Amino acid sequence: MDKTKILIVEDEPTLLDTLKYSLEQQGYEVVTASDGVQALAKARTEKPGLVILDLMLPGLDGIEVCRILRQEMSLPILMLTAKDEEVDKIVGLEVGADDYLTKPFSMRELLARVRAHLRRVRLLREELESSGQADQKSPNGDVAISFGDLVIDESRREIRRNDDVLALRPKEFELLLFLARNRGIALGRSLILERVWGWDFDGGSRTVDVHIRWLREKIEVDPAHPSRILTIRGIGYRFDG
């Protein structure tokens, strides 16, 4: 049984109870909140491994809660909404949500998404533990990964270059972290999509190419002639540090 702690933030009591019951039946430890302010307080004190966050909340809405959570901690955030507009999905993902479900949804699908995101976190942590690249301390005392002037701080979800903090989108950070964990290995686009975006992501390989371009603009001395993230023709990309 998985005893990972999950925070559910939902202001509709019936749905909140249903989600709580279903997750507890799967062995998860569940804590709940019914508004944005309570959600932030619970996240800070309970330290959950994943957050299920409703978009429409009283007080602070889900977008603002997501933005604050992403600034303060690294954990998967699955957003729920009654809306089905593309703009809402884009805004939610841009502020740091890892996934998105539109109501009504099946409990089976939600549980599958939860398992997939927790598995991805576990795999990333295993890669961190097995990597020999962890050789610096972050400002809060946790281990960070150093590649010359580039430092990847997983716990703070922060990338520093020459001590300057780079402004990265959530998926840019996770992509760079995955590439760095596999330094020197040519990684196919399909593998990158599965490990960074998740098995159920319905976007194409172009998503990887766009995010690689964005990363190069931020971490390469000359993005047009990259030395850190190399294109491997017919395969995908390789991170050389």
C-alpha positions in Angstrom: 0.0 0.0 0.0 1.3 3.5 -0.9 1.3 5.8 2.1 2.2 8.9 0.1 0.3 11.9 1.5 -2.0 13.7 -0.9 -3.6 17.1 -0.4 -7.1 17.5 -2.0 -8.2 21.1 -2.4 -11.9 21.2 -3.4 -14.8 23.4 -2.2 -17.6 21.0 -3.3 -18.2 18.7 -0.2 -19.5 15.7 -2.1 -16.7 15.6 -4.6 -14.2 16.2 -1.8 -15.5 13.2 0.2 -15.6 11.0 -2.8 -12.0 11.8 -3.7 -10.8 11.3 -0.2 -12.5 8.0 0.1 -11.2 6.7 -3.2 -7.6 7.7 -2.5 -7.7 6.3 1.0 -9.0 3.0 -0.4 -5.8 2.9 -2.5 -3.7 3.3 0.6 -2.8 7.0 0.3 -2.8 9.3 3.3 -5.2 12.2 2.6 -5.5 15.7 3.9 -8.1 18.2 2.7 -8.8 21.9 2.2 -11.8 23.7 1.0 -10.3 27.1 0.0 -7.1 28.6 -1.2 -5.8 30.0 2.0 -6.4 26.7 3.8 -4.7 24.9 1.0 -1.5 26.9 1.3 -1.5 26.4 5.1 -2.0 22.6 4.8 0.6 22.3 2.1 3.2 24.1 4.3 2.5 22.0 7.4 1.6 18.6 6.0 4.2 18.4 3.2 2.2 16.3 0.8 3.7 14.3 -2.0 1.0 15.4 -4.5 -1.7 18.0 -4.6 -5.1 17.7 -6.3 -6.2 21.3 -6.8 -9.6 22.6 -8.0 -9.3 25.6 -10.3 -12.4 27.5 -8.9 -12.0 28.1 -5.2 -13.3 30.8 -2.9 -10.8 33.5 -1.9 -7.5 32.5 -3.6 -8.3 30.7 -6.8 -6.5 27.5 -8.0 -4.3 29.4 -10.4 -2.9 31.6 -7.6 -2.6 28.7 -5.2 -0.7 26.8 -7.9 1.6 29.7 -8.6 2.5 30.0 -4.9 3.0 26.3 -4.3 5.3 26.0 -7.3 7.4 28.8 -5.9 7.7 27.2 -2.5 8.0 23.5 -3.1 8.6 20.7 -5.7 5.7 18.3 -6.0 3.2 17.2 -8.7 0.0 19.3 -9.0 -3.0 17.9 -10.7 -5.6 20.6 -11.4 -9.4 20.0 -11.6 -11.9 22.3 -13.4 -15.5 22.4 -14.5 -14.4 24.4 -17.5 -13.3 22.9 -20.8 -11.7 25.9 -22.4 -8.2 25.6 -23.8 -7.1 28.9 -22.3 -7.8 27.6 -18.8 -5.6 24.6 -19.5 -2.8 26.6 -20.8 -2.9 29.1 -17.9 -2.9 26.3 -15.4 0.0 24.5 -16.9 2.0 27.7 -17.4 1.9 28.5 -13.7 3.2 25.1 -12.7 0.4 22.5 -12.8 1.7 19.1 -14.0 -1.6 17.8 -15.3 -5.2 18.8 -15.9 -8.6 17.0 -15.6 -11.9 18.5 -16.7 -15.0 17.7 -14.7 -16.8 15.3 -14.9 -14.0 12.7 -14.9 -13.8 9.1 -14.0 -12.2 8.1 -10.7 -10.3 5.4 -12.5 -8.7 8.1 -14.7 -7.8 10.3 -11.8 -6.2 7.4 -9.9 -4.2 6.5 -13.0 -2.9 10.0 -13.3 -2.0 10.1 -9.6 -0.1 6.9 -9.9 1.7 8.0 -13.0 2.9 11.3 -11.5 4.0 9.7 -8.2 5.9 7.1 -10.3 7.6 9.9 -12.2 8.7 11.6 -9.0 10.0 8.3 -7.6 12.0 7.6 -10.8 13.6 11.1 -10.7 14.6 10.6 -7.1 16.1 7.2 -7.9 18.1 8.9 -10.7 19.3 11.5 -8.2 20.4 9.0 -5.7 22.3 6.9 -8.3 23.9 9.9 -9.9 27.5 10.8 -9.1 26.8 14.5 -10.1 25.4 15.7 -6.8 28.3 17.6 -5.4 27.1 21.0 -4.1 24.8 22.2 -1.4 21.9 24.4 -2.1 21.1 27.5 0.0 18.8 25.4 2.2 21.4 22.7 2.8 20.1 20.1 0.3 22.2 18.6 -2.4 22.3 20.3 -5.8 23.9 19.2 -9.1 26.7 21.2 -10.6 28.0 21.4 -14.2 30.6 24.1 -14.2 28.7 27.4 -13.9 25.3 25.6 -14.1 23.7 24.4 -10.8 20.4 22.4 -10.7 18.8 22.6 -7.3 15.9 20.1 -7.3 14.5 20.9 -3.8 14.1 24.5 -4.7 13.2 23.8 -8.3 15.8 26.4 -9.2 18.5 26.6 -11.9 21.4 28.9 -11.3 24.1 30.0 -13.8 27.0 32.0 -12.5 24.9 32.4 -9.3 22.1 34.1 -11.3 18.7 32.3 -10.9 17.2 31.5 -14.3 13.5 31.9 -15.0 12.4 28.5 -16.2 8.9 27.1 -16.9 8.0 24.0 -14.8 8.4 21.6 -17.7 11.7 23.3 -18.7 13.0 22.5 -15.2 11.9 18.9 -15.3 13.3 18.4 -18.8 16.7 19.8 -17.9 16.7 17.7 -14.7 16.0 14.5 -16.7 18.6 15.3 -19.3 21.2 16.0 -16.5 20.4 12.8 -14.7 21.3 11.0 -18.0 24.4 13.0 -18.9 26.2 11.6 -21.9 23.3 9.4 -23.0 21.4 9.9 -26.2 17.7 10.1 -25.3 14.9 9.6 -27.8 12.0 12.1 -28.0 9.4 9.4 -27.1 11.3 8.5 -24.0 11.7 12.1 -23.0 7.9 12.7 -23.5 7.1 9.6 -21.3 9.4 10.5 -18.5 8.9 14.3 -18.4 5.3 14.8 -19.6 3.8 11.4 -18.6 2.5 8.4 -20.4 -0.9 9.9 -21.1 0.4 13.2 -22.7 -1.3 13.6 -26.0 1.1 16.1 -27.5 3.7 15.2 -30.2 7.5 15.1 -30.2 7.5 18.8 -31.4 6.8 19.6 -27.7 10.2 18.3 -26.8 11.9 20.3 -29.6 10.2 23.5 -28.5 11.2 23.1 -24.9 14.8 22.2 -25.9 15.0 25.4 -27.8 13.8 27.4 -24.8 16.3 25.7 -22.6 19.2 26.4 -25.0 18.3 30.1 -25.0 18.7 30.1 -21.2 21.7 27.9 -20.5 23.9 28.0 -23.6 26.5 30.6 -24.3 25.6 30.4 -27.9 22.1 28.9 -28.4 22.7 28.6 -32.2 25.7 26.4 -31.5 24.9 24.5 -28.3 27.6 22.8 -26.3 25.4 21.5 -23.4 22.3 20.1 -25.0 23.3 18.4 -28.3 21.0 17.2 -31.1 21.6 13.5 -31.9 20.3 13.1 -35.5 17.7 10.3 -35.8 17.4 9.9 -32.0 16.8 13.0 -30.0 19.1 14.8 -27.6 22.1 14.4 -25.3 23.1 16.5 -22.3 26.9 16.9 -22.1 26.9 19.4 -19.2 
